[in-house]
Amino acid sequence: MPGKTATASPAMIGRRPHQMSMQANYLSLKGIKKSFGNFNALHDIELDIAKGEFVCFLGPSGCGKTTLLRIIAGLEIQDEGNISQSGQDISWLPPIKRDYGIVFQSYALFPNLTIHDNVAYGLVNRGQSKADINKRVQELLTLAGLPDSGKKYPGQLSGGQQQRIALARALATSPGLLLLDEPLSALDALERVRLRSEIRQLQQRLGVTTIMVTHDQEEALSMADRIVVMNHGVIEQIGTPEEIYLKPKSSFVASFVGKVNALHGESLGGGRFRLGNVELGCGATLHHVPAGQTVKLYLRPEDFVARKTDGAAPCAVAVIQKIEFLGSHSYLTMTVEGMENQPVLTSIPLNQLEESGLTVGSRTGIDIVPDRARVFEHRCTAGAA
């Protein structure tokens, strides 16, 4: 893709949108709609992305995230709406006229070309001199951690190495925008973790504005400055990983991102709730929920704290039904006395589990972290909240 030289900007680990608020929007989407026959793929999408930001489109299959990425790339044409990039209206430009590089899940490398020629492909098409092309290719191969692979062919590289080459090729023309379409989903688990860290570090080093489509929550939470959570063609929530995880704005976001306990209950007013025969105090953040309202109370596994029942009375008493060992921590499935029809999933660090001596069948007290609770009306369902 044709592109202009990207201006490297200082990229800080942990950078968040409020730290970029003084920057002008680099990419703006206004009123984007797209239908395929009678199927409405996207509904009035509104999104602004700052220069140098790393944004993840996250959602289940069929939610519209890939369609939106393809519209930004010009590979699909929206039915309505406008797109501007760096102040230029690109709404109806063909892909060749847009300033981006793209990396696909399938690598899409030319098997009959050497790695050097794969990376150089876009530069050759732009008519650059051989010396400049060789210099740029070597620079990118070094950046990708494969400086000696130029004479090899794609079939001689591992999946992770091929994806690094695909990334180098996408960056060869110094595009202002990098689009990543589920680039890690074809790799094994260890390679995914390794490569997502490398991609994030490279993006921060170059300061290139990046959009990545993924259905993997862990990828989005670990890599993005902001996450755009999508469902049924609409944006459910836009926020930092911390905001998405800790402060979901709908029952869908609360249920889709991370593990969660969705517990049926009734508000007693003043931030207190009744779940079966158990009463929970959930802090000042939920004082607005009126008494008598039927709700779903959302609590993460780590929002429950298992402890011995000696000393101050715990919030509730539970019996451990199952322990799922995951290395550094374990998930405990508990039956809470007074709300037996609603089992609770809790998380406990390995050291604490060993020290407490908890096993299947153990009876333990549990408390909650009150300010972590989120409440949505009981009638809310995933995707409709």
N, C-alpha and C positions, 0 to 999 in steps of 0.2 A: 504494500500500500504506500502511496506517496505520503511523505510527511515532512515536517519541518524539524529542525534540530531542537530537541527538548532541552530546556534550561534546567540543569540540576539544581535542586533546592535542598537545604538541610532537612534530612528526614529523621524524626525523632521517634524512637520506640515508645509506644504508648501515646502517640499524638492523637488527639481527639478533636472533633469538629469545633468546639468552642475556642481552641487554639488556632483554628484556621478561619475564624469568622470574619477577619478583616480582609481576606482574600476574595476577589470576585469569583463568581461561579464560572467554572470552566465549561461544564456541560449542563444544559438545561433542557428538560423534557416537559412539555406543557400539553395537557389534554390528549395524551396518546390513547387512541382506540384502535383495536384490531379484531376483526371477525373472520372466521373461516366458515363460510356458509351460514348455518344457524348457530354456530358455536362462537360465543363472545370470548375471545382469548384475553383481551386487555380492556379495562374500563377506566377511562379518564386518569391515566397515569401522570402524576406531577412529581418531578424529582429534580433537585439541583445538586450538582457535585462540584466540589472545590478543586482547584488545581493541586495536583500532588496527592490527592486523597485515594485511599484504597477502599473500595465499596464492594460488598458482596451482595448479590441477589440470592436470597435463600428461600426455599420453599419446596413442597412436595412435587412429585411429577405431575405435569399438566397444569401447574399454577400460573404459567405465563412468563417465567423468568428467562427462558431461552428465546422465546419469541421477542421479548423486549430487547435482549442483547442483539439479536439479528436485525431488529429495526434500527438500533443505534448504528450498526455496521452497514446498513443499506442493503442487507441480504433479504430482508422482508420490507415491504412498504406499508406504513400505517394507513388506516382508513381516514383518520382525523388526527390533528395535533401537529405540533412543531417541535423541532430539535435544533438547538443552537450549540455550537462548539467554538470556544474562544471568541465569542461575539459574532460568529458567522452563522447564518441560517443554512443548515445542511439538510433540511427536512426532506428534500426530494433529490438530493445529489446521488449519483450512482456510487457504488463502493469505491471505485478507482479514484474518485474525486474527494474522498474523505480521508482524514488524517488519523489513521489508527494502524496498529498491528494486532493480529489475532492468533491465538493458540487454541487448537481444538483438542478434544479428548483423544482423538485417534492419531495424534501427532501430525499426520498429513505430510510427511516428508516424501521426497521423490526417491524411490528405492534405487533407481539407476544412476543417481548423481552422488558424488562424494559429499561428505559432510561439509567441506569447504564450499562446494558449489550450491548445496542446499541453502546455506547461510547467505551466500552471495547473490542468490536468485533475484531478490528485489533490487539490489544495487546494480546488477548488470542491466536490468530492464530500464534503469534510470540513466544509463549511459555513462557511469562513472569510469574513471581510468582504472586500469588493472592494478596499478600500484596502490591507489586509494582503496580499492576493493579488498586487496590482500591485507592491507593494514587494518581495515575495519573488521574483516572476518577474524583475523587473529586476535584482535582486541576482544571481540565477543566470545570467541571460544575460550579465551583465558577467563573472562568474566563468568562464563558458564562452568568453569572448573574442568574443561576438557581441552587444554591447549594443544595436545598432540594428536587430536582425533581428525584433523582436516582431511587426511588421505583415506580414511575409512569410509565404509558405506553404512547406511542406517541399520541394515540387517546384522552388522557386527557389534551393535551397541545394545545395552539393556534398555528396558522400557523407560526407566528413569533418565538414562543418558539421552535417549531419543527425545524425551520431552524437554530436556535442557536445550537441545539443539533447536527444537521447534520454537522455544522461547527466544533463543539467540536470533533466529531468523526473523521473528516478529519485531525484534528491537533493532534490526539492522539499519532501517531507514530513519531511526530516531523519531518515531511517531510521538505525537503529543498524547495519545490515548492508547492504552493496552487493554485488549479484551481477552478474557480467559473463559472458555466454555468448558466447564468441568474438567480442567486439565489434569487432575490427579486421580480421577475415578477408575482408570484402567490399571493403576499401579497397586502393588501389594501394600499392606498396612505400614510396614516399616519404611518403605520407599516414599509413601505419601507423607508421613510425618517429616522425614528428612527434606523432601523437596518443597513442602509448604514453607518451611523455615527459610530455605534458600531463596525461594521466590519473594518472600516478604522482605528479606534483607536486601535483595537486588532492587526491588521496587523502591525501598526507602533510600538506597544509595543513589539511584538515578532520579528520584523525584517524579516519576512518570505517573500520571493519573491512570488508575487501574480499576476496571470492573471485572469481577469474577462471578460466574454463575456456579452455584453448588447446591446440592441437597444435603451436604454433610455439615451438621451443626458445629462440630468441633473445628473444622476448617474455617468456617465463618467466624467463630468466636475467637480463634487464635490469630487470624490474619488481618481482619478488617479494621479500618478506622470506624466505619459505620456499616450496619447491616440493614438491608431492605428486605423485610419479611413479606412474602407474597403468598396469596391463596386465592384461587378461583378468579384470577385476572385482576385482582386489586392489591394495593399495598396495605397490609394490615398495620405495619409499624415501621418507622425508620428511627434508628438510634445507634448509639455505641453498643459494643458487645455487653457492657455492664448494664446499660439501660434495658436492652432486649431481654437479658436473662433475669435481672432483679426487679424490673418494673414493667412487665408486659402490660399492654393496653387492651388486650382482648383475650378471651379464653383460648382462641386458636394459638396465639403466640405463646401463652403460658404452657399449653399442652405440647406444642410442636418443638420448642427450643428447650432441650434438656429434659431430664426426668422430673415429674411433678406428681404430687398427690392432689387430686381433684375431689374434694370432700363435700358432700351435700349437707346443708345445715340451714339454720335460721338465725337472723340477726336479732340480738337482744337490745341493740342500741348501745351507744357509747363505746364502740369498738369491741363488744363482746358477742360471742356466737355460741349457739348450742348445736352440737353434733351428736345426735342420739341423746344419750344422757350425760354427755361430757360438755362442760362449758369452757371456752377458751377466751382469754383476753388477748386481743391482737394489736394493741397499741393505738396511738392517736391518729395514725394515718387512715384508719377505717371508722373513725367516729361519725363520718357522714352517712354511713349506711343505716337507714331507718329501721327501727324495731319492727319485727314481724315480716320482714322481707326474706323470701326464700332465696338462698344463695348457693354458689359453689365457692368454697374456700380453697385457694391454691397455695400449697406449701411445698417447697423443694425438699428432697430427702435430707439435706444438710440443715434444714430449718428445724428439724427435730433433734433434741439432745437426750440421749439415753443416759440415765444415772441411777445410782442406788436410791432406794426409797427411804433410807434413814435421813434424819435431819428434817428440813422444811419439806412440806408435802409437795410432791410433784404435780404437774398439771394433770397428768393422767397416769394410769398403770397399764402396762401392756405385756403380752406374752409373745416371745419370739417364735415364729413359725418356720422361718427359713433364713439361712445365711448364705449369701452369694459372695464368695471370695474373689476380689479383683486386684490383688497385689497390695498396693499402698492403702487401699481402703476396702470396706465390704459394705454390701447392701443388706440390711436386715428388714425382712417382712414381718410386721407385727400385727397382732390382733389386740386392739385397744379395748379394755373393759368399759362397757357402756356404749360402744359403737362397733359391735362385732361384725356387722355387715359391711363395714368400710375398712379393710386392711390398710395399713400405713407402711410406706416404704421409707426407711431412714438410712442415713449414711454414717459410717463411723470409721475413723482412721485405724489402721492396723494396730498401732501401739496401744491405742485406747481399748480396742477389742481384747487384746491379750491381757492388759492390766485388769480389765473389768471381769474377766472370766465368763463373759456371756456366751451361752451356747443355745442351740435349738431347745425350746421348752423353758428357758429362763424367764423369770418374771422381773420386770424392770420398770422404773419410773421413767417418764418422758416429759420433757418441757419443750416449748417452742421458742424460736426467736421471733418475738411479736411483730416487729416492724417489717419483716419479710413477707408476711401474708398478703395475698391479693384476693380480691373478691369480685365475682361477676354474678349477675343474676342467674338463677337456676335455668331460665329458659334459653340462655346462651348455649349455642353448640359450636363445635369447631367449624370455623370458616364463616359463621354467621354473626359473631360477636362484634 
